[in-house]
Amino acid sequence: MKDTEDLKIAVSTKLKPEQHKKLADLCSFGDVSQSVFIRGAILEKLESPAVQNVAGKNKFEYVKEND
């Protein structure tokens, strides 16, 4: 059985034609493939700290020294 660390899963999405044109233009301007651009965007989002906003549950703490 193949090691799961080496396993790659394909992901796809549907875009409107104007959205795809923007993506294609952006990638050609940056000289990067659409696959590499999308992979980078996904990994960046996955590795960023999650925003923990829940309506009515956020508590703000005032720290005078930081003001």
N, C-alpha and C positions, 0 to 999 in steps of 0.2 A: 504494500500500500504506500502511496506517495505521502511524504511528510507534509503536514498541513501548513508549515511555514512557507513552503515553496508554492503552494496552491494559489492560483489567481482566479478570481471570479469576475466575469464580465458584467458590467452595469450599463444600462441604456436609459435614454430619456427621449421624450418627444419635444420638439421646439417648433414654434411658429416659424414660417419662412423668414420673416424679418429678424427674428432672434438668431436663427442659424446664420444669416448673412452677417450679423454683427459679430458672432463668434468666429466665423471664417475670416472676416476682415481683421479682427483682433489677432488671431493666430498667425495670419500671413504677415501682418505688420511686425509681430514679435518673433517671426521665423521659428515657430514652434507648431507641432502637430496639434490637432484638436484633442486627440487622446491624451497627450502629455499635459495640455492645459487643463483639461477637465480633471484628470487624476490629481494634479497639483492643487486645484481648487477644493476637491473633496478632502484630500489629506490635510490641507490647511484648516479647513472647517472642523474636521474630526479631532485635530490635535490642539485646537484652541480651547481655552476654558469655557465651559458651558455657562450661559447666562441663566441665572437662577431667579427669574422674575415670575412670581405667582401673584395674581391680582389679590390685593387685600392681605397678603402675607408678608410683604417686605417690611423690614424694620430698619430704620436709619438711626445710627448712633452718632451723636454729636461729640466730636473730640476737639476741645478748644485749642489744644496745641497745634492742630493741623489747620486751623482756620486762619 
